[in-house]
Amino acid sequence: MPSINIGNTSQQRVVNFSGSLNSNGNNNVIPAPGAGYEIVISMYCIQNTTTTPTTFKLQTAGSPFLTVLAQNQGDGVCVQKPANREIRCGNNNAVTLNLSGANAHNCNIDYWIDTAI
């Protein structure tokens, strides 16, 4: 029987995406990892760096798992997921940040690639 990794182990290297995204609509954050693999997110921080109210959606396969209205400059969210409660993005799905306007947002995500379950 094959082993299935639940939660991060020393065998999985945590990678950090860090960038400023500012295009209206979907912004590519983490590319799809390939068939049979999925992105596992353990932490995310997103912050509006403009004075323009913006709704942002962190999503995978077109389905948001986080939606926030950042009304003011500096508004945002930062979440560290507990072990075994990480966000599993599904087989070969990318992660995007959807912005309701072309307004700059800082985005930091810790993740690893795991065998899809």
URFENTA-V969832 format. One record per residue. N is the residue number from 1. PHI is phi in degrees with one decimal (999 if undefined). PSI is psi as a letter, one per 30 degrees, with the letter a starting at -180 (999 if undefined). OMEGA is omega as a letter, one per 40 degrees, with the letter a starting at -180 (NA if undefined). Layout:
n-><N	N>
phi-><PHI	PHI>
psi-><PSI	PSI>
omega-><OMEGA	OMEGA>
This chain:
n-><1	2	3	4	5	6	7	8	9	10	11	12	13	14	15	16	17	18	19	20	21	22	23	24	25	26	27	28	29	30	31	32	33	34	35	36	37	38	39	40	41	42	43	44	45	46	47	48	49	50	51	52	53	54	55	56	57	58	59	60	61	62	63	64	65	66	67	68	69	70	71	72	73	74	75	76	77	78	79	80	81	82	83	84	85	86	87	88	89	90	91	92	93	94	95	96	97	98	99	100	101	102	103	104	105	106	107	108	109	110	111	112	113	114	115	116	117>
phi-><999	-70.2	-84.9	-119.5	-79.9	-113.4	80.0	-76.9	-125.3	-63.5	-79.0	-111.0	-87.6	-77.1	-114.4	-115.8	-96.2	-140.9	-171.1	-108.5	-114.7	-148.1	-94.3	-62.0	90.4	-77.8	-111.5	-69.3	-112.2	-129.1	-70.4	-57.7	-83.6	110.3	-57.5	89.8	-127.3	-140.8	-82.2	-121.7	-98.7	-106.5	-154.9	-145.5	-135.4	-134.9	-141.4	-73.8	-102.9	-113.3	-93.4	-95.8	-58.2	-142.5	-92.1	-123.0	-129.8	-90.7	-146.7	-137.8	53.5	77.4	-110.1	-71.2	-109.1	-153.2	-131.4	-137.2	-96.6	-95.2	-72.3	-127.8	-59.3	94.6	-67.6	173.1	-150.1	-139.0	-133.3	-105.6	-79.0	-68.4	-54.2	67.9	-125.3	-66.1	-88.8	-97.5	-89.2	90.2	-54.9	58.0	-101.8	-83.0	-117.6	-127.7	-113.7	-94.7	-111.7	-76.0	-154.7	-81.3	-124.1	-65.2	-135.4	-78.9	-138.7	-129.4	-137.4	-97.1	-154.8	-141.9	-102.8	-132.2	-64.7	-65.0	-119.3>
psi-><k	k	k	k	k	j	l	k	l	f	f	k	k	k	k	k	k	k	l	k	k	g	k	k	a	k	k	k	e	k	l	k	f	l	k	f	l	l	k	j	k	f	k	k	k	k	k	k	g	l	g	k	k	k	k	k	k	k	l	k	h	g	j	k	f	k	k	k	j	j	e	l	k	f	k	a	k	k	k	j	k	l	k	g	g	l	j	k	f	l	j	h	k	l	k	l	j	k	k	f	l	i	k	k	k	k	k	k	k	k	l	l	k	l	k	k	999>
omega-><a	i	i	i	i	a	a	i	i	i	a	a	i	a	i	i	i	a	i	a	a	i	i	a	a	i	i	a	i	a	i	a	a	a	i	a	i	i	i	a	i	a	i	i	i	a	i	a	i	i	a	i	a	i	i	i	i	a	i	a	i	a	a	i	i	i	a	i	i	a	a	i	a	i	i	a	i	a	i	a	i	i	a	i	a	i	i	a	i	a	i	i	i	i	i	i	i	i	a	i	a	a	a	i	i	a	i	a	i	a	i	i	a	i	a	i	NA>
